Amino acid sequence: MSEWRKSSYSPEASDCVEVGRGVGIRDSKAPASHLPVSGEAWAAFLRYSVSVLTRS
């Protein structure tokens, strides 16, 4: 079983996306299912997100 992490920016920590290392992502309201995401895909997503945020 993976440890799932929630965003610290979620106001109530219940309406958010959770990340499970080596597993993928899931909706905190539907924890029984998840979307598998490879480490490479997750790293690409993070690089893209940072590049978009730093454009401003």
Helices and strands as residue ranges (DSSP letters): E 4-6, E 17-20, E 24-27, E 35-36, H 39-53
